[in-house]
Amino acid sequence: PIVFIHGSFHAAWCWTEKYFDYFVSLGYPVAALSLRGTGGTYAGDGVKKVKVGEHAQDLRAFLQLLPDFVSTSAKPILVAHSFGGLAVMKHLELHPEEADNLSGIATMCSVPPSGNGKLTMRFLRRSLVQSYKITVGFAMKECLTDAELCRDLFFGGPKDVLEDGSVDDHGVSDEDIARYQGNFERDTDATIDLFDLSRNLSSKSAVDGRAPGLQNFPPCLVMGATDDFMVDREALEETAVYFGCQAPMLVDSPHDVMLGNKWKNGASALHDWIQTNRSGKPS
């Protein structure tokens, strides 16, 4: 089975729009969880911040229950997007023995083991405008109400007017944007505690940048997107080192690889990687 883990401002729904049907059609059992404080899940009375360790607890509990609701006892493949990658890292850092219970780990546009601090500083040096958009979009949650900012951050930028007068909305209509923004609002009822994260980064337990217990990890894939507004090449390379990958794989996509008209680029690349590793060939 494939277990999908979402990132910030998202919940399990983001995988159900395209990826579920695609992978089910290929014969894979699929499942996705909504981490604590997202998707209408209960984070606690008045709780507005959730620790990365708590998200790791959610993932562990979900994996323990997985055999009860998928029709196979096969070891699952974890597929994590954006901040969901940090939950996977923390889970395996806290419970390295559970790597033996997995058949693969794939991250897609993941925040690196060192978190978003260095990442934000690099964007600040490169582009004040881009850094400003990321900051107000997330810290101030303006992407919940600003449709153009939402498009920039997640879906490949503004709509394009083509030579024939038609409009390319990158497969995300205005109605989609409004629906996604409604989901994002619900999925930010409790957000990741960045202060706690800075003290509990997985990079702090890494050895020469590599995950502790890496020798026991299953095959790993680190995937990035060529048009990612928020996760840069340096972040992908850091994550690749952490998971023992030679280099990150890049697909033609914006940050939300699972939505929009380029969703299949990431999905087919993921499927090819799974098939390669199933056949025993090198990843």
Backbone torsions as a table, in degrees:
resi	resn	phi	psi	omega
1	PRO	NA	157.3	175.5
2	ILE	-110.2	127.8	177.1
3	VAL	-108.9	120.1	-177.9
4	PHE	-99.1	133.4	179.7
5	ILE	-121.4	124.9	-175.2
6	HIS	-85.0	172.7	175.7
7	GLY	-108.1	-167.6	-178.5
8	SER	-62.5	149.5	178.7
9	PHE	68.6	8.3	-179.7
10	HIS	-129.6	174.4	173.7
11	ALA	-150.6	-169.4	-175.1
12	ALA	-56.7	-28.2	-176.4
13	TRP	-54.4	-32.2	-173.3
14	CYS	-63.5	-25.4	179.7
15	TRP	-85.6	-22.7	-174.9
16	THR	-76.7	-20.7	-174.2
17	GLU	-67.0	-41.8	-176.0
18	LYS	-128.8	-47.4	-168.8
19	TYR	-69.5	-37.1	-177.8
20	PHE	-58.3	-54.7	-177.7
21	ASP	-61.2	-39.8	-178.2
22	TYR	-61.8	-50.9	-176.1
23	PHE	-75.1	-31.8	174.1
24	VAL	-63.7	-39.1	178.9
25	SER	-64.0	-22.6	178.4
26	LEU	-92.7	1.1	174.1
27	GLY	98.5	10.3	-179.0
28	TYR	-94.7	131.4	164.2
29	PRO	-67.2	139.7	-178.0
30	VAL	-130.6	153.2	176.6
31	ALA	-153.8	153.0	176.4
32	ALA	-145.1	143.5	177.4
33	LEU	-113.8	152.1	169.4
34	SER	-98.7	116.3	-178.7
35	LEU	-66.6	158.6	-175.6
36	ARG	-49.3	128.5	178.9
37	GLY	88.8	1.8	178.0
38	THR	-122.4	162.4	175.4
39	GLY	59.8	23.3	-178.5
40	GLY	81.0	8.1	179.3
41	THR	-73.7	155.7	-175.9
42	TYR	-86.5	124.8	178.4
43	ALA	-104.4	-11.7	-176.9
44	GLY	126.1	151.8	-179.5
45	ASP	-59.7	118.1	177.5
46	GLY	73.3	5.0	-178.1
47	VAL	-75.1	126.6	179.2
48	LYS	-119.6	-7.8	178.7
49	LYS	-130.2	137.2	-178.9
50	VAL	-122.9	137.6	-178.7
51	LYS	-83.8	150.5	179.8
52	VAL	-61.1	-32.8	176.5
53	GLY	-63.9	-31.0	177.4
54	GLU	-71.5	-37.8	174.8
55	HIS	-64.9	-36.4	175.8
56	ALA	-64.4	-38.2	175.7
57	GLN	-61.5	-42.6	178.7
58	ASP	-59.3	-45.1	-179.4
59	LEU	-63.3	-44.7	-179.5
60	ARG	-61.3	-45.0	179.6
61	ALA	-62.7	-39.8	179.3
62	PHE	-63.1	-43.8	-179.4
63	LEU	-65.4	-34.8	178.3
64	GLN	-66.4	-30.7	-179.5
65	LEU	-90.6	-10.9	-173.4
66	LEU	-52.6	-44.1	-179.3
67	PRO	-60.7	-18.2	-178.8
68	ASP	-76.8	-20.6	-176.9
69	PHE	-132.1	13.0	166.2
70	VAL	-123.4	148.7	-170.6
71	SER	-90.3	47.0	176.7
72	THR	-159.2	151.2	175.9
73	SER	-102.2	7.9	-179.7
74	ALA	-64.4	152.9	178.8
75	LYS	-68.7	135.7	-176.3
76	PRO	-79.1	160.2	169.9
77	ILE	-104.1	127.8	176.4
78	LEU	-92.3	131.8	175.9
79	VAL	-125.6	113.6	-172.6
80	ALA	-120.9	136.1	-179.4
81	HIS	-110.5	136.9	170.5
82	SER	54.6	-123.1	-179.0
83	PHE	-66.5	-17.5	175.0
84	GLY	-61.6	-27.4	176.9
85	GLY	-61.7	-35.6	179.1
86	LEU	-67.1	-33.8	176.7
87	ALA	-64.4	-39.9	177.3
88	VAL	-65.6	-45.3	179.1
89	MET	-58.8	-45.8	-177.9
90	LYS	-67.4	-39.5	177.8
91	HIS	-57.5	-47.0	-177.4
92	LEU	-75.9	-26.6	174.5
93	GLU	-66.8	-42.9	-178.4
94	LEU	-78.0	-29.7	-176.5
95	HIS	-134.0	66.5	-175.0
96	PRO	-60.4	-25.8	-179.7
97	GLU	-65.8	-20.1	-176.8
98	GLU	-81.5	-4.4	172.6
99	ALA	-61.6	-29.4	179.0
100	ASP	-66.4	-16.9	-178.7
101	ASN	-90.6	4.9	-177.7
102	LEU	-115.4	150.3	175.8
103	SER	-105.4	-6.7	177.5
104	GLY	-178.0	156.2	176.4
105	ILE	-135.2	124.9	176.1
106	ALA	-128.0	130.7	172.7
107	THR	-110.4	144.1	-178.5
108	MET	-127.2	113.9	-179.9
109	CYS	53.9	42.2	-174.4
110	SER	-75.3	144.1	164.8
111	VAL	-62.4	137.1	-175.0
112	PRO	-74.5	169.7	-179.4
113	PRO	-57.7	-27.7	179.0
114	SER	-83.4	6.1	176.1
115	GLY	80.3	-163.6	-175.3
116	ASN	-98.8	0.9	-177.8
117	GLY	-65.4	-56.9	179.0
118	LYS	-63.5	-36.7	178.4
119	LEU	-59.2	-46.7	179.7
120	THR	-63.1	-40.1	179.9
121	MET	-65.7	-36.6	177.7
122	ARG	-64.4	-42.7	178.3
123	PHE	-65.3	-35.2	179.2
124	LEU	-62.9	-38.7	178.6
125	ARG	-72.5	-31.4	-175.1
126	ARG	-84.0	-42.5	-173.2
127	SER	-154.6	113.5	177.5
128	LEU	-64.4	-36.5	-178.3
129	VAL	-66.0	-47.6	-179.5
130	GLN	-64.1	-42.4	178.2
131	SER	-62.3	-39.9	179.0
132	TYR	-63.2	-44.2	-178.8
133	LYS	-62.6	-42.4	179.1
134	ILE	-63.8	-42.4	-177.3
135	THR	-65.8	-51.4	-177.5
136	VAL	-72.6	-29.6	179.4
137	GLY	-64.4	-40.2	-176.3
138	PHE	-100.8	-56.7	-175.8
139	ALA	-62.5	-38.1	-179.1
140	MET	-100.9	-0.9	175.9
141	LYS	59.1	29.5	-178.2
142	GLU	-70.8	-18.5	177.6
143	CYS	-68.2	-11.1	177.1
144	LEU	-72.7	-23.0	-176.6
145	THR	-122.4	-19.6	-177.6
146	ASP	-98.8	106.3	-174.7
147	ALA	-65.4	-40.2	-178.6
148	GLU	-67.5	-39.6	177.4
149	LEU	-65.0	-39.6	177.2
150	CYS	-60.0	-43.4	178.2
151	ARG	-63.3	-42.3	-179.7
152	ASP	-61.1	-47.6	-173.2
153	LEU	-69.7	-41.7	-168.8
154	PHE	-112.8	-29.7	-162.7
155	PHE	-122.8	19.6	171.6
156	GLY	93.6	10.6	174.5
157	GLY	100.4	-174.4	-175.4
158	PRO	-67.4	161.7	175.2
159	LYS	-63.0	145.2	-179.6
160	ASP	-107.9	135.0	173.3
161	VAL	-93.0	118.8	-176.0
162	LEU	-83.8	170.1	-176.3
163	GLU	-59.4	-32.4	-179.0
164	ASP	-84.9	5.4	177.9
165	GLY	90.3	-9.0	178.0
166	SER	-75.1	164.4	-175.9
167	VAL	-116.2	128.9	175.0
168	ASP	-98.8	109.7	-179.4
169	ASP	-98.8	15.7	178.5
170	HIS	60.5	27.6	178.0
171	GLY	77.3	12.1	179.2
172	VAL	-126.7	103.2	-177.0
173	SER	-73.9	168.2	175.6
174	ASP	-60.8	-35.1	177.4
175	GLU	-66.3	-38.6	175.8
176	ASP	-61.1	-45.9	-179.0
177	ILE	-58.3	-45.9	-180.0
178	ALA	-61.7	-39.9	179.2
179	ARG	-67.5	-44.3	179.4
180	TYR	-63.5	-40.0	178.8
181	GLN	-62.7	-36.1	175.5
182	GLY	-63.9	-40.2	176.3
183	ASN	-65.0	-43.4	-179.3
184	PHE	-59.9	-38.5	179.9
185	GLU	-63.0	-44.9	177.8
186	ARG	-65.6	-35.7	-173.8
187	ASP	-82.8	2.0	175.8
188	THR	-116.1	23.1	175.9
189	ASP	-59.0	-38.7	171.3
190	ALA	-134.5	124.5	-175.8
191	THR	-108.4	166.8	-178.2
192	ILE	-63.3	136.4	179.4
193	ASP	-80.4	101.5	-174.7
194	LEU	-69.9	-29.8	176.8
195	PHE	-66.1	-45.9	176.1
196	ASP	-62.6	-41.4	-179.9
197	LEU	-58.9	-43.0	-178.1
198	SER	-61.7	-26.2	179.7
199	ARG	-90.1	-12.4	-174.1
200	ASN	-129.8	33.6	179.9
201	LEU	-66.6	141.3	179.0
202	SER	-65.8	-24.1	178.5
203	SER	-61.5	-25.4	-177.3
204	LYS	-71.1	-22.0	177.7
205	SER	-100.7	-0.8	-177.8
206	ALA	-71.4	153.0	176.7
207	VAL	-115.1	111.7	-173.8
208	ASP	54.4	37.3	177.9
209	GLY	82.3	-3.0	-175.7
210	ARG	-102.6	148.1	-177.2
211	ALA	-63.3	140.2	172.3
212	PRO	-63.8	136.9	-178.3
213	GLY	77.1	15.2	-176.5
214	LEU	-57.0	-32.5	-178.1
215	GLN	-60.9	-18.7	-179.8
216	ASN	-101.3	1.4	-179.7
217	PHE	-71.0	150.5	170.4
218	PRO	-74.9	179.0	175.5
219	PRO	-54.3	139.7	-176.8
220	CYS	-125.2	147.1	176.3
221	LEU	-129.7	132.8	172.6
222	VAL	-116.6	114.1	-176.5
223	MET	-113.4	139.1	174.3
224	GLY	-127.7	172.7	-177.5
225	ALA	-117.9	138.0	-176.8
226	THR	-66.2	-25.0	-176.5
227	ASP	-115.8	34.6	-179.4
228	ASP	-77.2	125.2	-177.8
229	PHE	-79.3	-17.5	-167.6
230	MET	-125.0	-24.8	-178.0
231	VAL	-115.5	115.3	-173.6
232	ASP	-93.4	177.6	-176.5
233	ARG	-62.0	-40.0	179.7
234	GLU	-60.6	-39.0	178.2
235	ALA	-64.6	-42.9	179.3
236	LEU	-63.2	-41.0	-179.5
237	GLU	-67.0	-37.1	176.3
238	GLU	-62.5	-43.7	179.4
239	THR	-66.0	-37.9	178.7
240	ALA	-62.7	-42.6	176.9
241	VAL	-61.3	-44.0	-178.1
242	TYR	-58.1	-40.7	-177.4
243	PHE	-94.5	6.6	175.7
244	GLY	73.2	26.5	178.2
245	CYS	-92.9	145.8	180.0
246	GLN	-64.3	-40.8	-178.7
247	ALA	-162.5	153.8	175.4
248	PRO	-72.0	149.8	172.8
249	MET	-91.3	134.7	178.6
250	LEU	-110.5	135.5	174.9
251	VAL	-122.7	154.4	179.2
252	ASP	-74.7	103.3	-174.7
253	SER	-171.6	157.3	165.7
254	PRO	-82.0	-171.8	-175.2
255	HIS	-59.6	-45.4	179.3
256	ASP	-80.8	83.2	-174.4
257	VAL	-65.6	-19.0	-173.6
258	MET	-93.8	-1.5	-177.8
259	LEU	-128.4	171.2	179.6
260	GLY	78.7	-177.1	-172.5
261	ASN	-82.6	-1.3	177.5
262	LYS	-108.6	14.2	-175.6
263	TRP	-57.9	-32.3	-174.4
264	LYS	-73.2	-20.2	178.1
265	ASN	-60.8	-48.7	178.0
266	GLY	-69.6	-39.9	-177.4
267	ALA	-64.0	-45.2	-178.4
268	SER	-70.0	-35.3	176.9
269	ALA	-65.5	-38.9	177.2
270	LEU	-64.6	-44.6	179.2
271	HIS	-61.8	-43.4	179.3
272	ASP	-60.5	-41.3	179.5
273	TRP	-64.6	-42.5	178.8
274	ILE	-61.4	-45.0	-178.9
275	GLN	-64.9	-39.6	178.6
276	THR	-61.1	-43.9	-178.3
277	ASN	-74.5	-28.8	175.6
278	ARG	-66.1	-35.1	-176.7
279	SER	-81.8	-3.8	177.0
280	GLY	87.4	3.6	178.3
281	LYS	-79.3	159.2	178.9
282	PRO	-66.0	146.5	-179.4
283	SER	-80.3	NA	NA
